């Protein structure tokens, strides 16, 4: 949270600020090496568009105008390719720093964004049964001596994503659009807050976070995202802040942020169009994250997941409706990449889930368990008992990160 914005909010709310959290952090193993970033793609990403199965013989008929040919995609193998807007992910795949998961889904089988995101973040099999998130519980399950005792900073519960809520200490930061205050007013409010231990502490935290988040961009990263308008500008700000926090030796080691706009009911587009633009902005943001992290990238794993997929067939408005299975991505220097992990069900009419969706054959929780266990050191018994309750059937998928 920016210093001026913190002070403005504090003065307006008479000592309390409402923080719209889009970026959350926590501390993990005390060795200071492993970093983990969880990116929530809110709105249900079309996995058949992000990772088109161009080699599946039933794909062209289902996708019609949205179908992409072999020469349109960034080929991964004879069946799958990446959307052409995902150039950085394609490079990462070639560098063995990207694992692509397909026909993947969590335990949720309905089509409500609200409920699906709750299941995605809580780690439970049903919606609205927990007030804590799986990542917070995972952090709390790391054995004593491997975690940092220091509280990371501000935690305003209702504005921190559910996946990070719970007893483990977390902090948050958010770029705000509140108007700036002049220096004289800033000094007066600083003096006013000095007499209150809580507000003084919050102010000190905000000043420290502001100094980190507003460090100047490197020349390489600035050049990588020339379009600073709209979604690209937001990615620039959030990715830069994420890197600035994570690359500090005594800073937080886990970050979560969300992105929106993946609900493509109409005019989705194929190689070009609405979805292509959003994927390009995301891809450029991830490239920037790698550039800004520098050597820390080698110890970083970034997982991108969405609440559910979209229908296999195109709807009447040249888009796709709410579906089931989709694609997910595990990216980073700590990742054993260069592969597509899937038990591909196919796209024939008899292979579709409920006759309309890509059939789920891989449980997202299996991937999450593998990353939590091998990368962050969460004990296997805790993964089944507290982090992902009722998930014994979702067997831990190991070997995804370099250990």
Secondary structure by P-SEA (a helix, b strand, c coil): ccaaaaaaaaaaaccccccccccccccccccccbbbbbbbbccccccccccccccccccccccccccccccccccccccccccccaaaaaaaaaaccbbbbcccccccccccaaaaaaaacccccccccccccaaaaaaaacccccccccccccccccccccccccccccccccccccccccaaaaaaaaaaacccaaaaaaaaaaaaaaaaaaccccaaaaaaccccccaaaaaaaaaaaaaaaaaccccccbbbbbbccccccccccccccaaaaaaaaaaaaaaaaaaaaccccccbbbbbbccbbbbccccccccccccccbbbbbbccccccccccccccccccccccccccccccccaaaaaaaaaaccccccaaaaaccccccccccccccccccc
